Amino acid sequence: MFHTELQDRWNTFTIHEQMANIGAEVGRCIAWKEKGNEKMWTNALYRALELIDLTKQDPKHKRVLGELCRLREVLLDHLVGKNMYQSTNELWDSYFLPYNFAARKKYK
């Protein structure tokens, strides 16, 4: 577990904040993979998966559990699988970008 101190606080975040944080880890993973640094991209992937799993465990997100499960599946397919869903790095950026905007609105 990478985020040992975060587990208790994670459920206090909005879905937008949680997804924006997941997106940041996915972005790091993609960037390190493109640079060929296997250790760094693998660690970023594990952190992203851990955040997805923490979000899935958050009781206030029962209605989006299916999307969170699909997110995990397609992300793994893209990064370590055969990419049968044909996702791209640009698709991941566009998927997470609205969550970043929504999360920032809370602090303005």
N, CA and C of each residue as an Amber inpcrd file, in Angstrom:
protein
   324
   0.8530000  -1.1770000   0.0000000   0.0000000   0.0000000   0.0000000
   0.8950000   1.2350000   0.0000000   0.6690000   2.1110000  -0.9640000
   1.4700000   3.3180000  -1.1080000   0.9160000   4.4700000  -0.2720000
  -0.3960000   4.5840000  -0.2160000  -1.0520000   5.7300000   0.4170000
  -1.5760000   5.3780000   1.8060000  -0.7100000   4.9470000   2.6940000
  -1.1580000   4.4830000   4.0060000  -1.8130000   5.5890000   4.8180000
  -1.3260000   6.8040000   4.7240000  -1.8920000   7.9030000   5.5040000
  -3.1500000   8.4870000   4.8560000  -3.4260000   8.1290000   3.6460000
  -4.5430000   8.7210000   2.9130000  -5.8580000   7.9780000   3.1110000
  -5.8150000   6.7380000   3.4760000  -7.0150000   5.9010000   3.5040000
  -8.1380000   6.5290000   4.3290000  -7.8420000   7.0600000   5.4990000
  -8.8940000   7.6370000   6.3350000  -9.4570000   8.9240000   5.7510000
  -8.5950000   9.7340000   5.1250000  -9.0510000  11.0110000   4.5550000
  -9.7260000  10.8630000   3.2050000  -9.4420000   9.7880000   2.4950000
  -9.9050000   9.6420000   1.1150000 -11.4280000   9.7920000   1.0020000
 -12.1650000   9.2300000   1.9330000 -13.6270000   9.2840000   1.8590000
 -14.1830000  10.6800000   2.1220000 -13.3580000  11.6000000   2.5890000
 -13.8220000  12.9790000   2.7760000 -13.7300000  13.7770000   1.4820000
 -13.0390000  13.2530000   0.4760000 -12.9060000  13.9420000  -0.8030000
 -14.1570000  13.7200000  -1.6420000 -14.4540000  14.6810000  -2.5030000
 -15.5620000  14.5170000  -3.4560000 -15.1250000  13.5430000  -4.5450000
 -16.0790000  13.0550000  -5.3100000 -15.7430000  12.1670000  -6.4270000
 -14.8400000  12.8960000  -7.4100000 -15.0550000  14.2000000  -7.5880000
 -14.2180000  14.9720000  -8.5110000 -12.7700000  15.0220000  -8.0210000
 -12.5840000  15.2350000  -6.7250000 -11.2260000  15.2710000  -6.1660000
 -10.5640000  13.8960000  -6.2510000 -11.3190000  12.8630000  -5.9600000
 -10.7710000  11.5130000  -6.0380000 -10.3510000  11.1790000  -7.4710000
 -11.2270000  11.4670000  -8.4180000 -10.9200000  11.1510000  -9.8130000
  -9.7680000  12.0100000 -10.3410000  -9.6830000  13.2590000  -9.9090000
  -8.5640000  14.1070000 -10.3260000  -7.2440000  13.5460000  -9.8090000
  -7.2300000  13.0460000  -8.5910000  -6.0200000  12.4360000  -8.0290000
  -5.6650000  11.1420000  -8.7610000  -6.6640000  10.3580000  -9.0900000
  -6.4150000   9.1430000  -9.8760000  -5.8220000   9.5360000 -11.2310000
  -6.4130000  10.5520000 -11.8440000  -5.9190000  11.0200000 -13.1430000
  -4.4800000  11.4930000 -13.0910000  -4.0930000  12.1270000 -11.9880000
  -2.7020000  12.5750000 -11.8380000  -1.7580000  11.3760000 -11.8270000
  -2.1380000  10.3240000 -11.1260000  -1.2960000   9.1210000 -11.0910000
  -1.2580000   8.4370000 -12.4620000  -2.3880000   8.4090000 -13.1480000
  -2.4150000   7.8220000 -14.4940000  -1.5080000   8.6380000 -15.4210000
  -1.5740000   9.9570000 -15.3160000  -0.6960000  10.8080000 -16.1190000
   0.7720000  10.5450000 -15.8430000   1.1240000  10.3820000 -14.5700000
   2.5100000  10.0590000 -14.2100000   2.9110000   8.7030000 -14.7990000
   2.0180000   7.7610000 -14.7030000   2.2780000   6.4190000 -15.2240000
   2.5720000   6.4750000 -16.7250000   1.7350000   7.1660000 -17.4550000
   1.9110000   7.2670000 -18.9060000   3.2140000   7.9860000 -19.2380000
   3.5010000   9.0700000 -18.5260000   4.7220000   9.8300000 -18.7930000
   5.9680000   8.9790000 -18.5450000   5.9810000   8.2430000 -17.4260000
   7.1420000   7.4040000 -17.1340000   7.2480000   6.2460000 -18.1150000
   6.1200000   5.7140000 -18.5290000   6.1630000   4.6070000 -19.4980000
   6.7410000   5.0910000 -20.8220000   6.3470000   6.2940000 -21.2470000
   6.8800000   6.8560000 -22.4900000   8.3850000   7.1000000 -22.3940000
   8.8730000   7.4090000 -21.1930000  10.3090000   7.6360000 -20.9870000
  11.0800000   6.3240000 -20.8130000  10.3560000   5.2140000 -20.7120000
  10.9950000   3.9140000 -20.6010000  11.4740000   3.5550000 -19.2010000
  10.9690000   4.2410000 -18.1870000  11.3770000   3.9600000 -16.8100000
  10.3550000   3.0050000 -16.1900000  10.6410000   1.7150000 -16.2880000
   9.6750000   0.6920000 -15.8720000   9.3390000   0.7700000 -14.3880000
  10.3410000   0.9810000 -13.5460000  10.0800000   1.0330000 -12.1040000
   9.1370000   2.1860000 -11.7620000   9.3740000   3.3550000 -12.3240000
   8.5430000   4.5270000 -12.0030000   7.1250000   4.3750000 -12.5620000
   6.9910000   3.8600000 -13.8050000   5.6400000   3.7500000 -14.3460000
   4.8640000   2.6440000 -13.6500000   5.5470000   1.5990000 -13.2440000
   4.8770000   0.5270000 -12.5160000   4.3990000   1.0190000 -11.1510000
   5.2420000   1.7730000 -10.4430000   4.8300000   2.3320000  -9.1480000
   3.6520000   3.2840000  -9.3020000   3.6780000   4.1210000 -10.3390000
   2.5610000   5.0350000 -10.5740000   1.2850000   4.2590000 -10.8900000
   1.4110000   3.1670000 -11.6370000   0.2470000   2.3270000 -11.9290000
  -0.3210000   1.7360000 -10.6460000   0.5450000   1.2110000  -9.7870000
   0.0700000   0.6490000  -8.5220000  -0.6190000   1.7050000  -7.6670000
  -0.0720000   2.9240000  -7.6500000  -0.7070000   4.0010000  -6.8820000
  -2.0710000   4.3510000  -7.4730000  -2.1740000   4.4020000  -8.8000000
  -3.4580000   4.6930000  -9.4420000  -4.4800000   3.6080000  -9.1170000
  -4.0620000   2.3550000  -9.2020000  -4.9750000   1.2480000  -8.8890000
  -5.4160000   1.2960000  -7.4310000  -4.4940000   1.6400000  -6.5580000
  -4.8300000   1.7570000  -5.1420000  -5.8780000   2.8570000  -4.9160000
  -5.7100000   3.9840000  -5.5970000  -6.6900000   5.0670000  -5.4550000
  -8.0440000   4.6790000  -6.0470000  -8.0300000   3.9640000  -7.1550000
  -9.2900000   3.4700000  -7.7170000  -9.9730000   2.5480000  -6.7150000
  -9.2140000   1.6540000  -6.1080000  -9.7940000   0.7200000  -5.1320000
 -10.3220000   1.4480000  -3.9020000  -9.6110000   2.4760000  -3.4340000
 -10.1170000   3.2730000  -2.3080000 -11.4220000   3.9670000  -2.6860000
 -11.5000000   4.4400000  -3.9090000 -12.7180000   5.1090000  -4.3810000
 -13.8660000   4.1120000  -4.4830000 -13.5700000   2.9050000  -4.9470000
 -14.6060000   1.8680000  -5.0250000 -15.1460000   1.5130000  -3.6440000
 -14.3070000   1.6010000  -2.6180000 -14.7190000   1.2630000  -1.2510000
 -15.4860000   2.3950000  -0.5750000 -15.4540000   3.5810000  -1.1540000
 -16.1370000   4.7300000  -0.5620000 -17.6510000   4.5070000  -0.6620000
 -18.3530000   4.4260000   0.4660000 -19.7860000   4.0900000   0.4280000
 -20.6520000   5.0920000  -0.3340000 -20.2080000   6.3210000  -0.4740000
 -21.0430000   7.3010000  -1.1680000 -21.0020000   7.1490000  -2.6930000
 -20.1990000   6.2060000  -3.1960000 -20.0660000   6.0380000  -4.6470000
 -20.6640000   4.7410000  -5.1660000 -21.6190000   4.1880000  -4.4640000
 -22.2300000   2.9310000  -4.9120000 -22.8320000   3.0530000  -6.3070000
 -23.3690000   4.2210000  -6.6350000 -24.0290000   4.3910000  -7.9270000
 -23.0570000   4.4450000  -9.1040000 -21.7650000   4.6900000  -8.8340000
 -20.7730000   4.7430000  -9.9150000 -19.7800000   3.5820000  -9.8330000
 -20.1250000   2.5800000  -9.0560000 -19.2280000   1.4380000  -8.8790000
 -18.9130000   0.7530000 -10.2090000 -19.8960000   0.6350000 -11.0740000
 -19.6740000   0.0070000 -12.3800000 -18.6590000   0.7740000 -13.2130000
 -18.7640000   2.1070000 -13.2110000 -17.8000000   2.9110000 -13.9720000
 -16.4020000   2.7800000 -13.3830000 -16.3050000   2.7450000 -12.0660000
 -14.9950000   2.6050000 -11.4310000 -14.3610000   1.2530000 -11.7600000
 -15.1750000   0.2130000 -11.7900000 -14.6640000  -1.1190000 -12.1530000
 -14.2150000  -1.1350000 -13.6120000 -14.9840000  -0.5050000 -14.4760000
 -14.6160000  -0.4440000 -15.8940000 -13.3570000   0.3990000 -16.0890000
 -13.2470000   1.4930000 -15.3450000 -12.0510000   2.3340000 -15.3940000
 -10.8090000   1.4980000 -15.1030000 -10.8720000   0.7200000 -14.0540000
  -9.7340000  -0.1300000 -13.6560000  -9.4060000  -1.1370000 -14.7550000
 -10.4380000  -1.7550000 -15.3000000 -10.2560000  -2.7630000 -16.3440000
  -9.6170000  -2.1760000 -17.6050000 -10.1410000  -1.0490000 -18.0620000
  -9.6470000  -0.4570000 -19.3070000  -8.2530000   0.1330000 -19.1080000
  -7.9960000   0.6970000 -17.9330000  -6.6680000   1.2280000 -17.6460000
  -5.6130000   0.1130000 -17.6970000  -5.9040000  -0.9920000 -17.0430000
  -4.9720000  -2.1240000 -17.0730000  -4.7960000  -2.6710000 -18.4880000
  -5.8850000  -2.7220000 -19.2380000  -5.8040000  -3.1850000 -20.6200000
  -4.8910000  -2.2760000 -21.4360000  -5.0050000  -0.9740000 -21.2190000
  -4.1970000  -0.0140000 -21.9780000  -2.7170000  -0.1080000 -21.6160000
  -2.4250000  -0.2160000 -20.3290000  -1.0350000  -0.1070000 -19.8830000
  -0.2700000  -1.4280000 -19.8460000  -0.9540000  -2.5210000 -19.5440000
  -0.2370000  -3.7990000 -19.4460000  -0.8790000  -4.9160000 -20.2620000
  -2.0330000  -4.6530000 -20.8120000  -2.7210000  -5.6790000 -21.5850000
  -2.4990000  -5.5210000 -23.0770000  -3.4260000  -6.0440000 -23.8390000
  -3.3270000  -6.0080000 -25.3020000  -4.0060000  -4.7730000 -25.8990000
  -4.5450000  -3.9150000 -25.0560000  -5.2600000  -2.7110000 -25.4740000
  -6.4070000  -3.0510000 -26.4360000  -7.1870000  -4.0480000 -26.0420000
  -8.3050000  -4.4650000 -26.8870000  -9.3960000  -3.4000000 -26.9710000
  -9.4110000  -2.4630000 -25.9990000 -10.3790000  -1.3560000 -26.0530000
  -9.8510000  -0.1890000 -26.8800000  -8.6260000  -0.2980000 -27.3350000
  -7.9810000   0.6750000 -28.2100000  -7.9690000   2.0810000 -27.6100000
  -7.7280000   2.1700000 -26.3140000  -7.6200000   3.4930000 -25.7010000
  -6.2480000   4.0860000 -26.0130000  -6.1560000   5.3880000 -25.8840000
  -4.9180000   6.1100000 -26.1790000  -4.5540000   6.9750000 -24.9860000
  -3.3250000   7.4390000 -24.9630000  -2.9090000   8.3530000 -23.9060000
  -3.7470000   9.6300000 -23.9320000  -4.0730000  10.1010000 -25.1220000
  -4.9040000  11.3040000 -25.2610000  -6.3140000  11.0770000 -24.7150000
  -6.8440000   9.8810000 -24.9160000  -8.1630000   9.5590000 -24.3810000
  -8.1500000   9.6520000 -22.8610000  -7.0840000   9.1600000 -22.2370000
  -6.9940000   9.2190000 -20.7730000  -6.9180000  10.6590000 -20.2980000
  -6.1740000  11.4840000 -21.0040000  -6.1280000  12.9060000 -20.6420000
  -7.5120000  13.5280000 -20.7150000  -8.2300000  13.2530000 -21.8000000
  -9.5570000  13.8540000 -21.9710000 -10.5800000  13.2750000 -20.9870000
 -10.3800000  12.0490000 -20.5470000 -11.2950000  11.4520000 -19.5700000
 -11.1580000  12.1400000 -18.2110000  -9.9310000  12.3840000 -17.7770000
  -9.7120000  12.9260000 -16.4340000  -9.7640000  14.4550000 -16.3640000
  -9.5880000  15.1500000 -17.4640000  -9.5490000  16.6070000 -17.4450000
 -10.7840000  17.2570000 -16.8210000 -11.9920000  16.8420000 -17.1550000
 -13.1700000  17.4690000 -16.5220000 -13.1960000  17.3170000 -15.0010000
 -12.6620000  16.2160000 -14.4970000 -12.6030000  16.0430000 -13.0370000
 -11.6640000  17.0610000 -12.4030000 -10.5800000  17.3830000 -13.0900000
  -9.6660000  18.3980000 -12.5820000 -10.3550000  19.7510000 -12.4960000
 -11.0860000  20.1230000 -13.5430000 -11.8100000  21.3920000 -13.5240000
 -12.8530000  21.4240000 -12.4250000 -13.5930000  20.3360000 -12.2880000
 -14.6390000  20.2850000 -11.2610000 -14.0400000  20.3320000  -9.8600000
 -12.9310000  19.6560000  -9.6400000 -12.2890000  19.6560000  -8.3260000
 -11.7640000  21.0470000  -7.9900000 -11.2330000  21.7590000  -8.9700000
 -10.7100000  23.1120000  -8.7480000 -11.7990000  24.1000000  -8.4140000
 -12.9890000  23.9130000  -8.9710000 -14.1080000  24.8250000  -8.7150000
 -14.4230000  24.9120000  -7.2240000 -14.2240000  23.8260000  -6.5180000
 -14.5240000  23.7810000  -5.0870000 -13.6770000  24.7940000  -4.3170000
 -12.4940000  25.0700000  -4.8000000 -11.5600000  25.9190000  -4.0710000
 -11.5380000  27.3640000  -4.5700000 -12.4110000  27.7000000  -5.4870000
 -12.4610000  29.0900000  -5.9940000 -13.5740000  29.8500000  -5.3350000
